[in-house]
Amino acid sequence: MKMDAATLAGVARRDFIKGLGAGAGAVALGGVRRRESIEAGTTYSPFLCHELVKRGTLFKRMEIAQIEGVETSHAEGTLFIITGKYDKYKDVGNKFLGARFEAKVPTLFEYLRKAYAVPSHRTLTINCEDRPDEEFLSFSSHHHYGVDYRSNVLSLYRFKAFLLERQVKEGKLGEKELAERRKALEKWEKVDYRTGGKDQQGREIEGFWERWREYYGDTGFVNPRGDRLLTELTVRALKELRPRLVMVNYTDCDYVHWGNMSHYTRAVAIMDEGIKQIVAAVEANEEYRKSVV
């Protein structure tokens, strides 16, 4: 199930866009079926199904258009939502099974940033840790928009890149470990072909990661993982960065592909708990409470 923020809010799209200029928007993505999410008798998403839907309009019978050559996997589906357009995508480097896609038309992030001069740290994609290609779905190749109007990204992948750079600069690593970390950092920098590895997230995001590191440390064993990590990143970002537009890429429900149904239904419940926490964080913030959709 995929619903955009205007749908969740139950408002006209024109009013939704105006609201973004004044307040904040949120988009939550998933890959769950209707049965486990919006069917009252079988749902594993009680907050979404019984509470959140009362605040807007829920379209229960939406279907994906069957268009020849158009794939509807996770990355493509994300681009369909943030551009509002079905399209055919292929890896920009022609890599076999690659998923490094680039939209031809501007994304919602680009429209918002350009129209209202919104800084990048106030438009955020909260991404899962095992889909690095999707770190770069936040901008198009459109000549009037593009990479200069991209959203910023919060993810464990981004934190690891930040941490690698910091550890190399701090000079506290042994020679062998330092060489390994530098190699890993070079690999990360090569992924972002648009900026040649110079995609600095800015002082606001770097400050966010400094505080994250101070709280959770360097090991990766203390901070949440999976979709719980995405919820934690989102809630912290709402307090510290005050974004105007947020997209949360929940993906734990992909456990269904492993064949264990209980893992999938538990993941759906975790997503629902995360949405509930995000809504509570918004309602606790006076700035957001009166303007968010």
C-alpha positions in Angstrom: 0.0 0.0 0.0 1.3 3.4 -0.9 -0.4 6.7 0.1 0.8 10.2 -0.5 0.6 12.9 2.1 -2.3 14.7 0.5 -4.3 11.5 0.6 -3.5 10.9 4.2 -4.5 14.5 5.0 -7.7 14.4 3.0 -7.0 17.8 1.4 -6.9 19.1 -2.1 -3.5 18.8 -3.7 -3.3 22.6 -4.3 -4.0 23.2 -0.6 -1.5 20.5 0.3 1.3 22.2 -1.7 0.5 25.6 -0.1 0.6 23.9 3.3 4.1 22.6 2.6 5.2 26.2 2.2 4.0 27.0 5.6 4.4 23.8 7.6 5.5 20.3 7.0 4.5 17.2 5.1 5.1 13.5 5.6 5.1 10.6 3.2 5.3 7.0 4.5 5.9 4.2 2.1 5.4 0.5 2.4 4.9 -2.7 0.5 2.1 -4.3 2.5 -1.1 -5.8 1.3 -4.5 -4.4 2.0 -5.4 -7.4 4.1 -2.7 -6.7 6.7 -3.1 -2.9 6.7 -6.5 -1.4 5.9 -8.9 -4.4 6.2 -10.3 -3.9 9.7 -10.9 -7.6 10.4 -7.3 -8.8 9.5 -5.2 -5.7 10.0 -1.8 -5.7 11.8 -1.9 -1.9 11.7 -4.4 -0.8 14.3 -3.3 2.8 14.5 -3.4 3.3 10.7 -6.7 1.4 10.2 -8.7 2.6 13.2 -7.3 6.1 14.0 -5.3 7.7 11.3 -7.8 7.0 8.5 -10.4 9.1 10.3 -8.3 12.2 9.8 -8.3 12.0 6.0 -9.6 10.1 3.0 -8.6 6.5 2.4 -8.9 5.1 -1.1 -9.2 1.3 -0.5 -9.4 0.1 -4.1 -6.5 1.8 -5.8 -4.6 -0.3 -8.3 -1.3 0.1 -10.1 -1.7 0.9 -13.8 -0.6 -1.9 -16.1 1.7 -0.2 -18.5 4.0 -2.2 -20.8 7.6 -1.9 -19.7 6.9 -0.1 -16.4 8.2 -1.9 -13.3 6.7 -1.4 -9.9 9.4 -2.5 -7.6 10.4 -0.5 -4.5 12.7 2.1 -6.2 10.4 2.6 -9.2 7.4 2.9 -6.9 9.1 5.5 -4.8 9.8 7.6 -7.9 6.3 7.2 -9.2 5.0 8.7 -5.9 7.5 11.7 -5.6 7.2 12.6 -9.3 3.5 11.8 -9.8 4.4 10.0 -13.0 4.7 6.5 -14.3 7.9 6.0 -16.3 10.4 3.4 -17.5 13.7 3.4 -15.6 17.1 1.8 -16.1 20.3 1.9 -14.2 22.2 5.1 -15.1 25.4 3.0 -15.4 23.7 0.2 -17.3 24.7 -2.1 -14.4 23.0 -5.6 -14.5 20.2 -5.6 -11.9 21.3 -2.1 -11.0 18.8 0.2 -9.4 20.5 3.6 -9.6 17.6 5.5 -11.2 17.1 9.1 -12.1 13.7 10.8 -12.7 13.2 12.8 -15.9 10.7 15.1 -14.3 11.2 17.0 -11.0 10.4 15.5 -7.7 8.1 17.1 -5.0 11.3 18.0 -3.1 12.7 19.9 -6.0 9.4 21.8 -6.6 9.2 22.7 -2.9 12.8 23.8 -2.5 12.8 26.0 -5.6 9.4 27.6 -5.0 9.9 28.5 -1.4 13.7 28.6 -1.1 13.7 25.8 1.4 17.2 24.7 2.5 18.1 21.1 1.9 18.2 20.0 5.6 14.5 20.9 5.8 13.5 18.5 3.1 14.4 14.9 4.1 14.2 11.4 2.9 14.6 8.8 5.7 16.0 5.7 4.1 16.6 2.2 5.1 20.2 0.9 5.4 20.3 -1.8 2.7 19.1 0.2 -0.3 22.0 2.6 -1.0 20.9 3.2 -4.6 17.8 4.8 -3.2 19.9 7.4 -1.4 19.9 9.3 -4.7 16.2 9.1 -5.8 15.7 12.6 -4.3 16.4 14.6 -7.5 15.7 14.5 -11.2 17.7 15.2 -14.4 15.4 18.1 -15.3 17.5 21.1 -16.5 15.5 23.6 -14.4 15.7 21.6 -11.2 18.0 18.6 -10.6 20.7 17.9 -8.0 20.9 21.5 -6.7 17.3 21.1 -5.4 17.6 17.6 -4.0 16.4 16.6 -0.5 18.8 15.6 2.1 18.9 12.0 3.3 19.1 10.5 6.8 20.0 6.8 6.9 22.4 4.4 8.6 24.3 4.4 5.3 24.8 8.2 5.5 25.8 8.0 9.2 28.4 5.3 8.3 29.8 7.6 5.6 30.0 10.5 8.1 31.6 8.3 10.7 34.2 7.0 8.2 35.2 10.5 7.3 35.4 11.6 10.9 37.5 8.5 12.0 39.9 9.1 9.2 40.4 12.7 10.2 40.7 11.9 13.9 43.7 9.7 13.2 42.8 7.3 16.0 42.8 4.2 13.7 45.6 1.7 13.2 47.4 1.6 9.8 45.6 -1.5 8.5 42.2 -0.3 9.8 42.8 3.2 8.4 43.5 1.8 5.0 40.3 -0.3 5.1 38.3 2.7 6.2 39.7 4.9 3.4 38.9 2.3 0.8 35.4 2.1 2.1 35.0 5.8 2.0 36.3 6.0 -1.5 33.7 3.4 -2.5 30.9 5.5 -1.0 32.1 8.6 -2.7 32.1 6.9 -6.2 28.4 6.0 -5.8 27.3 9.7 -6.0 28.4 10.4 -9.6 26.4 13.6 -9.8 28.6 15.5 -7.2 31.9 13.6 -7.6 31.8 12.5 -4.0 31.5 16.1 -2.8 28.0 15.8 -1.6 28.5 17.4 1.8 25.3 17.2 3.8 25.8 20.6 5.4 26.5 21.8 8.9 23.0 21.2 10.1 23.0 17.5 9.1 26.6 17.1 10.3 25.5 18.5 13.6 22.7 16.0 13.6 25.1 13.1 13.1 27.5 14.5 15.8 24.7 14.4 18.3 23.6 10.9 17.1 27.2 9.7 17.5 27.4 11.2 21.0 24.2 9.4 22.0 24.6 6.0 20.3 28.4 5.7 19.8 30.4 4.2 16.9 29.7 0.5 17.2 26.3 0.3 15.6 25.2 -2.2 18.3 23.3 0.4 20.4 21.1 2.3 18.0 17.8 0.8 16.7 17.9 -1.1 13.4 15.4 -1.8 10.6 12.3 0.3 10.5 12.7 1.2 14.2 15.8 3.1 13.1 13.8 5.1 10.6 11.3 6.1 13.2 14.0 7.2 15.6 15.7 9.2 12.8 12.4 10.8 11.9 11.4 11.8 15.4 14.8 13.2 16.2 14.8 15.1 12.9 11.4 16.7 13.6 12.9 18.1 16.9 16.3 19.1 15.7 16.0 20.0 12.0 12.3 21.1 11.7 11.8 19.8 8.2 9.1 21.1 5.8 8.7 17.8 4.0 9.7 14.3 5.0 9.5 10.9 3.2 9.9 7.8 5.3 10.9 4.7 3.4 9.7 1.8 5.6 10.7 -1.5 4.2 10.8 -4.2 6.9 7.7 -5.7 5.4 9.9 -7.1 2.6 10.6 -9.9 5.0 7.6 -11.5 3.3 10.0 -12.5 0.5 11.9 -14.8 2.9 8.8 -16.9 3.3 8.2 -16.4 7.0 4.7 -14.9 7.4 5.2 -14.0 11.1 8.3 -11.9 10.2 6.2 -10.0 7.7 3.2 -9.4 10.0 5.5 -8.3 12.8 7.2 -5.9 10.4 3.8 -4.4 9.5 3.0 -3.9 13.2 6.4 -2.2 13.7 5.7 0.2 10.8 2.3 1.0 12.3 4.0 1.7 15.7 6.4 4.0 13.9 3.7 6.0 12.2 2.0 6.4 15.6 5.2 7.7 17.1 5.7 10.2 14.3 2.2 11.5 14.6 2.6 11.9 18.3 5.9 13.8 17.8 4.1 16.1 15.3 1.2 16.7 17.7 3.6 17.5 20.6 5.3 20.2 18.5 3.4 23.5 18.5 4.9 24.7 15.2 3.8 21.5 13.4 0.5 20.9 15.2 -1.3 23.7 13.4 0.1 23.4 10.0 1.3 19.8 9.2 -0.5 17.5 6.8 
